[in-house]
Amino acid sequence: MRARRSLIDLDDLNRSEIEYLFNRTQQFEQKMPKRGLLADKPCVNMFFEQSTRTLASFTLAQQRLGADIITLDPTETGIVKGERVEDAAITLSAMGFCVMVVRHREAGFPRQLSMAFDGHVINAGDGTHAHPTQALLDLYTMREEFGELKSRKVAIVGDILHSRVAHSNIHGLKNLGAEIILVGPESFLPESYASGNVRIERDFDKILAEVDAIMLLRIQRERFAATPNLISDEEFIRGYRLDANRLTKLRDDAIVMHPGPYNRGMELVDEVLAHAGWRYANQVRHGVFMRMAVLDFLVNGQKKIA
């Protein structure tokens, strides 16, 4: 069993802990902390899948907290040579690493590591399973906009079946009392996703005027191998792309989000990037401070926040 706390998905956090992370993030944004919160705490980043935002923001967050940082090239690790995951975790623990940030194409890989690693494992995305820090920064972005998320209507649109971001956001939105509307074709959104405060809609246009926030998702072509009956790009664009006409149907105070990378012309058009409610840059900016808050929380525990 793992000896120290890890963050594998948002169900590892209760509601008060999520609120604490929001408040700690806000505190860091208002005043940069001294570079000592992770002093003498070695962190290792292992990304077996490509990453721009997540790897860069974790590295910057670790630097700002004063950690010693090693980023391992996955092709040079013993795991690709046949070393067992558990043995790699034991090896890194013995070297003194305190935090391991890991991304992997296999769902469950970070949890396997966390069971053998004598430190804190942070899941930076595993297969189609989870991406907890992305969900936290998404939730924080909405909270900044609306104050609280209870009873707010949030639509997640597109390839939900393959999206670890969507899965973690659903956990978090449920926890915070939001109403969740999942929008997409059946091949990307099975009926089994419907439950309690999670509603499924096939008609994107039908929900535009009622939502407070829309989260668009990239079509994850790299994960399509086992997905039958996919719709064509043309059908997806016609039914689920946020275009100039659909923008006019949104409420004036509604916001539009995307975890990135976004594909212009597929899930959105250029007009979305100029829309007053477009919050992608806010999400990315918050990501550094939220990851600082997560690192500090796992390593140092909760602090009293004025």
GUKE-539983 format. One record per residue (C-alpha): residue in three letters; x, y, z. Coordinates in nm, 4 decimals, m for minus. Layout:
# GUKE-539983
<r keke="ala" x="X" y="Y" z="Z"/>
...
This chain:
# GUKE-539983
<r keke="met" x="0.0000" y="0.0000" z="0.0000"/>
<r keke="arg" x="0.1189" y="0.3516" z="m0.0738"/>
<r keke="ala" x="0.2586" y="0.5329" z="0.2279"/>
<r keke="arg" x="0.1847" y="0.8906" z="0.1238"/>
<r keke="arg" x="m0.1055" y="1.0642" z="m0.0391"/>
<r keke="ser" x="m0.1318" y="1.0859" z="m0.4170"/>
<r keke="leu" x="m0.3666" y="1.2505" z="m0.6650"/>
<r keke="ile" x="m0.4903" y="0.9988" z="m0.9211"/>
<r keke="asp" x="m0.8352" y="1.1484" z="m0.9852"/>
<r keke="leu" x="m1.0690" y="1.4024" z="m0.8282"/>
<r keke="asp" x="m1.2435" y="1.1375" z="m0.6206"/>
<r keke="asp" x="m0.9212" y="1.1379" z="m0.4138"/>
<r keke="leu" x="m1.0302" y="1.4806" z="m0.2849"/>
<r keke="asn" x="m1.3358" y="1.5727" z="m0.0812"/>
<r keke="arg" x="m1.5268" y="1.8941" z="m0.1366"/>
<r keke="ser" x="m1.3510" y="2.0892" z="0.1377"/>
<r keke="glu" x="m1.0108" y="1.9906" z="m0.0017"/>
<r keke="ile" x="m1.1111" y="2.1080" z="m0.3485"/>
<r keke="glu" x="m1.2214" y="2.4399" z="m0.1980"/>
<r keke="tyr" x="m0.8893" y="2.4596" z="m0.0130"/>
<r keke="leu" x="m0.7007" y="2.4133" z="m0.3403"/>
<r keke="phe" x="m0.9099" y="2.6886" z="m0.5000"/>
<r keke="asn" x="m0.8270" y="2.9263" z="m0.2158"/>
<r keke="arg" x="m0.4585" y="2.8322" z="m0.2163"/>
<r keke="thr" x="m0.4445" y="2.8883" z="m0.5924"/>
<r keke="gln" x="m0.5994" y="3.2306" z="m0.5505"/>
<r keke="gln" x="m0.3483" y="3.3107" z="m0.2773"/>
<r keke="phe" x="m0.0569" y="3.2132" z="m0.5021"/>
<r keke="glu" x="m0.1978" y="3.4226" z="m0.7868"/>
<r keke="gln" x="m0.2235" y="3.7270" z="m0.5635"/>
<r keke="lys" x="0.1250" y="3.6911" z="m0.4148"/>
<r keke="met" x="0.4004" y="3.4639" z="m0.5396"/>
<r keke="pro" x="0.5327" y="3.2497" z="m0.2501"/>
<r keke="lys" x="0.8973" y="3.2345" z="m0.1528"/>
<r keke="arg" x="1.0908" y="2.9622" z="m0.3335"/>
<r keke="gly" x="1.1092" y="2.7372" z="m0.0317"/>
<r keke="leu" x="0.7891" y="2.5403" z="m0.0052"/>
<r keke="leu" x="0.9440" y="2.2472" z="m0.1934"/>
<r keke="ala" x="1.3066" y="2.3125" z="m0.0989"/>
<r keke="asp" x="1.5083" y="1.9893" z="m0.0889"/>
<r keke="lys" x="1.2083" y="1.8002" z="m0.2317"/>
<r keke="pro" x="1.3214" y="1.6278" z="m0.5537"/>
<r keke="cys" x="1.0474" y="1.5932" z="m0.8180"/>
<r keke="val" x="1.0586" y="1.3657" z="m1.1200"/>
<r keke="asn" x="0.8427" y="1.4188" z="m1.4293"/>
<r keke="met" x="0.7805" y="1.1181" z="m1.6552"/>
<r keke="phe" x="0.5637" y="1.1800" z="m1.9602"/>
<r keke="phe" x="0.5141" y="0.8737" z="m2.1792"/>
<r keke="glu" x="0.2755" y="1.0755" z="m2.3975"/>
<r keke="gln" x="0.3308" y="1.4127" z="m2.5618"/>
<r keke="ser" x="0.2479" y="1.7217" z="m2.3617"/>
<r keke="thr" x="0.2877" y="2.0965" z="m2.3956"/>
<r keke="arg" x="0.0711" y="2.2684" z="m2.1339"/>
<r keke="thr" x="0.0800" y="2.0078" z="m1.8574"/>
<r keke="leu" x="0.4531" y="1.9351" z="m1.8584"/>
<r keke="ala" x="0.5510" y="2.3006" z="m1.8935"/>
<r keke="ser" x="0.3162" y="2.4167" z="m1.6183"/>
<r keke="phe" x="0.4173" y="2.1410" z="m1.3745"/>
<r keke="thr" x="0.7843" y="2.2221" z="m1.4337"/>
<r keke="leu" x="0.7246" y="2.5937" z="m1.3809"/>
<r keke="ala" x="0.5157" y="2.5230" z="m1.0694"/>
<r keke="gln" x="0.7939" y="2.3061" z="m0.9250"/>
<r keke="gln" x="1.0555" y="2.5720" z="m1.0008"/>
<r keke="arg" x="0.8512" y="2.8458" z="m0.8350"/>
<r keke="leu" x="0.8221" y="2.6329" z="m0.5208"/>
<r keke="gly" x="1.1974" y="2.5691" z="m0.5131"/>
<r keke="ala" x="1.2022" y="2.1967" z="m0.5931"/>
<r keke="asp" x="1.4880" y="2.0009" z="m0.7466"/>
<r keke="ile" x="1.3515" y="1.8792" z="m1.0812"/>
<r keke="ile" x="1.4394" y="1.5898" z="m1.3087"/>
<r keke="thr" x="1.2451" y="1.5257" z="m1.6299"/>
<r keke="leu" x="1.3015" y="1.1750" z="m1.7610"/>
<r keke="asp" x="1.2820" y="1.0872" z="m2.1282"/>
<r keke="pro" x="1.0482" y="0.7844" z="m2.1337"/>
<r keke="thr" x="1.2542" y="0.6191" z="m2.4069"/>
<r keke="glu" x="1.5491" y="0.6125" z="m2.1661"/>
<r keke="thr" x="1.3701" y="0.4576" z="m1.8682"/>
<r keke="gly" x="1.3976" y="0.0967" z="m1.7610"/>
<r keke="ile" x="1.0218" y="0.0538" z="m1.8080"/>
<r keke="val" x="1.0535" y="0.0499" z="m2.1870"/>
<r keke="lys" x="1.3243" y="m0.2171" z="m2.1471"/>
<r keke="gly" x="1.0907" y="m0.4460" z="m1.9555"/>
<r keke="glu" x="1.1339" y="m0.3206" z="m1.5985"/>
<r keke="arg" x="0.8178" y="m0.3641" z="m1.3923"/>
<r keke="val" x="0.6350" y="m0.0474" z="m1.2946"/>
<r keke="glu" x="0.6628" y="m0.1335" z="m0.9265"/>
<r keke="asp" x="1.0403" y="m0.1784" z="m0.9518"/>
<r keke="ala" x="1.0802" y="0.1570" z="m1.1247"/>
<r keke="ala" x="0.8839" y="0.3186" z="m0.8395"/>
<r keke="ile" x="1.1042" y="0.1492" z="m0.5791"/>
<r keke="thr" x="1.4175" y="0.2681" z="m0.7617"/>
<r keke="leu" x="1.3028" y="0.6300" z="m0.7768"/>
<r keke="ser" x="1.1964" y="0.6198" z="m0.4123"/>
<r keke="ala" x="1.5413" y="0.4933" z="m0.3134"/>
<r keke="met" x="1.7005" y="0.7884" z="m0.4944"/>
<r keke="gly" x="1.5011" y="1.0200" z="m0.2689"/>
<r keke="phe" x="1.2379" y="1.1532" z="m0.5057"/>
<r keke="cys" x="0.9431" y="1.2954" z="m0.3132"/>
<r keke="val" x="0.7017" y="1.3672" z="m0.5991"/>
<r keke="met" x="0.6421" y="1.1852" z="m0.9268"/>
<r keke="val" x="0.4316" y="1.3464" z="m1.1993"/>
<r keke="val" x="0.3413" y="1.0896" z="m1.4624"/>
<r keke="arg" x="0.1469" y="1.0733" z="m1.7885"/>
<r keke="his" x="0.0878" y="0.7439" z="m1.9649"/>
<r keke="arg" x="m0.1334" y="0.6054" z="m2.2410"/>
<r keke="glu" x="m0.2403" y="0.3170" z="m2.0161"/>
<r keke="ala" x="m0.5305" y="0.3803" z="m1.7780"/>
<r keke="gly" x="m0.4284" y="0.2827" z="m1.4254"/>
<r keke="phe" x="m0.0533" y="0.3281" z="m1.4763"/>
<r keke="pro" x="m0.0171" y="0.6160" z="m1.2232"/>
<r keke="arg" x="m0.2121" y="0.4221" z="m0.9604"/>
<r keke="gln" x="0.0183" y="0.1237" z="m1.0073"/>
<r keke="leu" x="0.3157" y="0.3492" z="m0.9468"/>
<r keke="ser" x="0.1565" y="0.5084" z="m0.6427"/>
<r keke="met" x="0.1157" y="0.1724" z="m0.4687"/>
<r keke="ala" x="0.4922" y="0.1129" z="m0.4713"/>
<r keke="phe" x="0.6328" y="0.4676" z="m0.4653"/>
<r keke="asp" x="0.7247" y="0.6059" z="m0.1222"/>
<r keke="gly" x="0.6152" y="0.9545" z="m0.2168"/>
<r keke="his" x="0.3388" y="1.1468" z="m0.3878"/>
<r keke="val" x="0.2232" y="1.0482" z="m0.7368"/>
<r keke="ile" x="0.0321" y="1.3035" z="m0.9429"/>
<r keke="asn" x="m0.1581" y="1.1753" z="m1.2437"/>
<r keke="ala" x="m0.0922" y="1.4056" z="m1.5394"/>
<r keke="gly" x="m0.3239" y="1.1997" z="m1.7605"/>
<r keke="asp" x="m0.3673" y="0.8238" z="m1.7997"/>
<r keke="gly" x="m0.5311" y="0.6893" z="m2.1124"/>
<r keke="thr" x="m0.8993" y="0.7773" z="m2.1238"/>
<r keke="his" x="m0.9278" y="0.7552" z="m1.7453"/>
<r keke="ala" x="m0.8436" y="1.0818" z="m1.5676"/>
<r keke="his" x="m0.6613" y="1.4160" z="m1.5703"/>
<r keke="pro" x="m0.7268" y="1.5630" z="m1.2246"/>
<r keke="thr" x="m0.5148" y="1.8792" z="m1.2342"/>
<r keke="gln" x="m0.6668" y="1.9834" z="m1.5670"/>
<r keke="ala" x="m1.0119" y="1.9403" z="m1.4158"/>
<r keke="leu" x="m0.9114" y="2.1418" z="m1.1082"/>
<r keke="leu" x="m0.7950" y="2.4359" z="m1.3179"/>
<r keke="asp" x="m1.1114" y="2.4122" z="m1.5301"/>
<r keke="leu" x="m1.3288" y="2.4176" z="m1.2186"/>
<r keke="tyr" x="m1.1288" y="2.7050" z="m1.0752"/>
<r keke="thr" x="m1.1756" y="2.9023" z="m1.3972"/>
<r keke="met" x="m1.5527" y="2.8558" z="m1.3717"/>
<r keke="arg" x="m1.5527" y="2.9378" z="m1.0011"/>
<r keke="glu" x="m1.3638" y="3.2601" z="m1.0700"/>
<r keke="glu" x="m1.6337" y="3.3510" z="m1.3200"/>
<r keke="phe" x="m1.9448" y="3.2522" z="m1.1253"/>
<r keke="gly" x="m1.8486" y="3.2545" z="m0.7561"/>
<r keke="glu" x="m1.9744" y="2.9013" z="m0.6979"/>
<r keke="leu" x="m2.0804" y="2.6185" z="m0.9238"/>
<r keke="lys" x="m2.3863" y="2.4902" z="m0.7386"/>
<r keke="ser" x="m2.6800" y="2.4745" z="m0.9833"/>
<r keke="arg" x="m2.4719" y="2.6219" z="m1.2671"/>
<r keke="lys" x="m2.5267" y="2.4467" z="m1.5996"/>
<r keke="val" x="m2.2090" y="2.3257" z="m1.7650"/>
<r keke="ala" x="m2.2089" y="2.1584" z="m2.1070"/>
<r keke="ile" x="m1.9230" y="1.9302" z="m2.2093"/>
<r keke="val" x="m1.9294" y="1.8837" z="m2.5860"/>
<r keke="gly" x="m1.7649" y="1.6370" z="m2.8225"/>
<r keke="asp" x="m1.5601" y="1.3216" z="m2.7735"/>
<r keke="ile" x="m1.6500" y="1.2480" z="m2.4118"/>
<r keke="leu" x="m1.5947" y="0.8728" z="m2.4327"/>
<r keke="his" x="m1.2200" y="0.9104" z="m2.4950"/>
<r keke="ser" x="m1.1631" y="1.2243" z="m2.2860"/>
<r keke="arg" x="m0.9868" y="1.1862" z="m1.9508"/>
<r keke="val" x="m1.0435" y="1.5600" z="m1.9035"/>
<r keke="ala" x="m1.4197" y="1.5126" z="m1.9333"/>
<r keke="his" x="m1.4209" y="1.2194" z="m1.6913"/>
<r keke="ser" x="m1.2357" y="1.4140" z="m1.4212"/>
<r keke="asn" x="m1.4472" y="1.7251" z="m1.4771"/>
<r keke="ile" x="m1.7645" y="1.5198" z="m1.4363"/>
<r keke="his" x="m1.6360" y="1.4008" z="m1.0956"/>
<r keke="gly" x="m1.5554" y="1.7553" z="m0.9885"/>
<r keke="leu" x="m1.8716" y="1.9188" z="m1.1192"/>
<r keke="lys" x="m2.0854" y="1.6582" z="m0.9429"/>
<r keke="asn" x="m1.8956" y="1.7200" z="m0.6194"/>
<r keke="leu" x="m1.9556" y="2.0953" z="m0.6427"/>
<r keke="gly" x="m2.3261" y="2.0641" z="m0.7240"/>
<r keke="ala" x="m2.3269" y="2.1746" z="m1.0871"/>
<r keke="glu" x="m2.5777" y="2.0525" z="m1.3453"/>
<r keke="ile" x="m2.3893" y="1.8669" z="m1.6188"/>
<r keke="ile" x="m2.5055" y="1.8417" z="m1.9789"/>
<r keke="leu" x="m2.3059" y="1.6047" z="m2.1971"/>
<r keke="val" x="m2.3443" y="1.6721" z="m2.5688"/>
<r keke="gly" x="m2.2274" y="1.4524" z="m2.8531"/>
<r keke="pro" x="m2.3071" y="1.1718" z="m3.0972"/>
<r keke="glu" x="m2.3677" y="0.8239" z="m2.9595"/>
<r keke="ser" x="m2.0282" y="0.6952" z="m3.0785"/>
<r keke="phe" x="m1.8588" y="0.9548" z="m2.8542"/>
<r keke="leu" x="m2.1228" y="0.9571" z="m2.5795"/>
<r keke="pro" x="m2.3006" y="0.6339" z="m2.4776"/>
<r keke="glu" x="m2.6334" y="0.6565" z="m2.2931"/>
<r keke="ser" x="m2.4658" y="0.4959" z="m1.9892"/>
<r keke="tyr" x="m2.3177" y="0.8360" z="m1.8985"/>
<r keke="ala" x="m2.6612" y="0.9643" z="m1.7931"/>
<r keke="ser" x="m2.7208" y="0.9698" z="m1.4164"/>
<r keke="gly" x="m2.8548" y="1.1970" z="m1.1447"/>
<r keke="asn" x="m2.7432" y="1.5477" z="m1.2349"/>
<r keke="val" x="m2.5778" y="1.4306" z="m1.5595"/>
<r keke="arg" x="m2.7996" y="1.4726" z="m1.8651"/>
<r keke="ile" x="m2.7288" y="1.3661" z="m2.2231"/>
<r keke="glu" x="m2.8267" y="1.5734" z="m2.5247"/>
<r keke="arg" x="m2.7661" y="1.4958" z="m2.8914"/>
<r keke="asp" x="m2.8793" y="1.8369" z="m3.0170"/>
<r keke="phe" x="m2.6081" y="2.0973" z="m2.9510"/>
<r keke="asp" x="m2.8258" y="2.3888" z="m3.0638"/>
<r keke="lys" x="m3.0955" y="2.2942" z="m2.8125"/>
<r keke="ile" x="m2.8819" y="2.3701" z="m2.5060"/>
<r keke="leu" x="m2.6892" y="2.6798" z="m2.6166"/>
<r keke="ala" x="m2.9233" y="2.9368" z="m2.4628"/>
<r keke="glu" x="m2.9449" y="2.7674" z="m2.1220"/>
<r keke="val" x="m2.5825" y="2.6967" z="m2.0245"/>
<r keke="asp" x="m2.3446" y="2.9016" z="m1.8131"/>
<r keke="ala" x="m2.0325" y="2.7371" z="m1.9533"/>
<r keke="ile" x="m1.9388" y="2.5222" z="m2.2516"/>
<r keke="met" x="m1.6320" y="2.3001" z="m2.2482"/>
<r keke="leu" x="m1.5325" y="2.1907" z="m2.5969"/>
<r keke="leu" x="m1.3231" y="1.8759" z="m2.6415"/>
<r keke="arg" x="m1.0723" y="1.7725" z="m2.9035"/>
<r keke="ile" x="m1.1585" y="1.4662" z="m3.1098"/>
<r keke="gln" x="m0.9023" y="1.2156" z="m2.9832"/>
<r keke="arg" x="m0.8185" y="1.0246" z="m3.2989"/>
<r keke="glu" x="m0.5272" y="0.8461" z="m3.1335"/>
<r keke="arg" x="m0.7771" y="0.6564" z="m2.9153"/>
<r keke="phe" x="m1.0231" y="0.5444" z="m3.1840"/>
<r keke="ala" x="m0.8989" y="0.1884" z="m3.2372"/>
<r keke="ala" x="m1.1791" y="0.0205" z="m3.0411"/>
<r keke="thr" x="m1.4585" y="0.2674" z="m3.1200"/>
<r keke="pro" x="m1.7239" y="0.1409" z="m3.3679"/>
<r keke="asn" x="m1.9621" y="0.3467" z="m3.5789"/>
<r keke="leu" x="m1.7734" y="0.6755" z="m3.5749"/>
<r keke="ile" x="m1.9412" y="0.9678" z="m3.7450"/>
<r keke="ser" x="m1.7565" y="1.1476" z="m4.0238"/>
<r keke="asp" x="m1.5750" y="1.4772" z="m3.9737"/>
<r keke="glu" x="m1.8416" y="1.6482" z="m4.1824"/>
<r keke="glu" x="m2.1212" y="1.5131" z="m3.9604"/>
<r keke="phe" x="m1.9380" y="1.6171" z="m3.6452"/>
<r keke="ile" x="m1.8754" y="1.9686" z="m3.7766"/>
<r keke="arg" x="m2.2386" y="2.0043" z="m3.8786"/>
<r keke="gly" x="m2.3722" y="1.8825" z="m3.5442"/>
<r keke="tyr" x="m2.1178" y="1.9808" z="m3.2794"/>
<r keke="arg" x="m1.8755" y="2.2502" z="m3.3926"/>
<r keke="leu" x="m1.9085" y="2.5837" z="m3.2145"/>
<r keke="asp" x="m1.9302" y="2.8271" z="m3.5048"/>
<r keke="ala" x="m2.0233" y="3.1909" z="m3.5520"/>
<r keke="asn" x="m2.3956" y="3.1151" z="m3.5775"/>
<r keke="arg" x="m2.3992" y="2.9082" z="m3.2594"/>
<r keke="leu" x="m2.2071" y="3.1790" z="m3.0733"/>
<r keke="thr" x="m2.5000" y="3.4168" z="m3.1270"/>
<r keke="lys" x="m2.7278" y="3.1767" z="m2.9377"/>
<r keke="leu" x="m2.5199" y="3.1847" z="m2.6182"/>
<r keke="arg" x="m2.6155" y="3.4041" z="m2.3255"/>
<r keke="asp" x="m2.4060" y="3.7202" z="m2.2907"/>
<r keke="asp" x="m2.2543" y="3.5956" z="m1.9639"/>
<r keke="ala" x="m2.1765" y="3.2414" z="m2.0849"/>
<r keke="ile" x="m1.8137" y="3.1319" z="m2.1130"/>
<r keke="val" x="m1.6414" y="2.8921" z="m2.3514"/>
<r keke="met" x="m1.3516" y="2.6685" z="m2.2482"/>
<r keke="his" x="m1.1196" y="2.4108" z="m2.4018"/>
<r keke="pro" x="m0.8489" y="2.1981" z="m2.2344"/>
<r keke="gly" x="m0.6297" y="2.2228" z="m2.5457"/>
<r keke="pro" x="m0.4898" y="2.1613" z="m2.7877"/>
<r keke="tyr" x="m0.7836" y="2.2867" z="m2.9918"/>
<r keke="asn" x="m0.8268" y="2.2199" z="m3.3627"/>
<r keke="arg" x="m0.9427" y="2.5238" z="m3.5557"/>
<r keke="gly" x="m1.2104" y="2.4272" z="m3.8023"/>
<r keke="met" x="m1.3074" y="2.1069" z="m3.6229"/>
<r keke="glu" x="m1.4506" y="2.1708" z="m3.2743"/>
<r keke="leu" x="m1.4416" y="2.5498" z="m3.3100"/>
<r keke="val" x="m1.3879" y="2.8304" z="m3.5607"/>
<r keke="asp" x="m1.1661" y="3.1389" z="m3.5403"/>
<r keke="glu" x="m1.4568" y="3.3559" z="m3.4260"/>
<r keke="val" x="m1.4656" y="3.1626" z="m3.0973"/>
<r keke="leu" x="m1.1111" y="3.2763" z="m3.0178"/>
<r keke="ala" x="m1.2225" y="3.6398" z="m3.0452"/>
<r keke="his" x="m1.5438" y="3.5867" z="m2.8467"/>
<r keke="ala" x="m1.5776" y="3.7815" z="m2.5204"/>
<r keke="gly" x="m1.6504" y="3.4615" z="m2.3302"/>
<r keke="trp" x="m1.3454" y="3.2632" z="m2.4534"/>
<r keke="arg" x="m1.1471" y="3.1568" z="m2.1440"/>
<r keke="tyr" x="m0.8712" y="2.9298" z="m2.2790"/>
<r keke="ala" x="m0.5865" y="3.1678" z="m2.1816"/>
<r keke="asn" x="m0.7332" y="3.1995" z="m1.8309"/>
<r keke="gln" x="m0.7327" y="2.8208" z="m1.7979"/>
<r keke="val" x="m0.3684" y="2.7944" z="m1.9000"/>
<r keke="arg" x="m0.2616" y="3.0773" z="m1.6669"/>
<r keke="his" x="m0.4486" y="2.9275" z="m1.3716"/>
<r keke="gly" x="m0.2892" y="2.5892" z="m1.4432"/>
<r keke="val" x="0.0539" y="2.6908" z="m1.3122"/>
<r keke="phe" x="m0.0845" y="2.8241" z="m0.9845"/>
<r keke="met" x="m0.3252" y="2.5338" z="m0.9383"/>
<r keke="arg" x="m0.0404" y="2.2864" z="m0.9831"/>
<r keke="met" x="0.1626" y="2.4835" z="m0.7304"/>
<r keke="ala" x="m0.1289" y="2.4465" z="m0.4899"/>
<r keke="val" x="m0.1553" y="2.0698" z="m0.5530"/>
<r keke="leu" x="0.2181" y="2.0154" z="m0.5007"/>
<r keke="asp" x="0.2193" y="2.2202" z="m0.1816"/>
<r keke="phe" x="m0.0941" y="2.0444" z="m0.0515"/>
<r keke="leu" x="0.0403" y="1.6941" z="m0.1072"/>
<r keke="val" x="0.3875" y="1.7616" z="0.0313"/>
<r keke="asn" x="0.3148" y="2.0101" z="0.3105"/>
<r keke="gly" x="m0.0518" y="1.9543" z="0.3930"/>
<r keke="gln" x="m0.3230" y="2.2155" z="0.4433"/>
<r keke="lys" x="m0.2417" y="2.5586" z="0.5809"/>
<r keke="lys" x="m0.4678" y="2.8163" z="0.7335"/>
<r keke="ile" x="m0.5641" y="3.0691" z="0.4655"/>
<r keke="ala" x="m0.6782" y="3.4134" z="0.5696"/>
